[in-house]
Amino acid sequence: MSRLLDLLEEERLKLNQLGEVSLKQAIPLWENPEVQEQSRRVDELVAQVSEMKARHNRFVR
């Protein structure tokens, strides 16, 4: 789980950097394909973390 959280943090940082560059260039985030792709990666990782936490909570109870 720790590795997954580290990966999520790395991908979030990349997304933030891409977003900042896009905004500085006056490109709307929804029109920047790099930002959109990175956002999908982050969304997938968030879903994986949520699923793992839910699974863990079922076993703990």
Secondary structure, 3 states (H helix, E strand, C coil): CHHHHHHHHHHHHHHHHHHHHHHHCCCCHHHCHHHHHHHHHHHHHHHHHHHHHHHHHHHHC
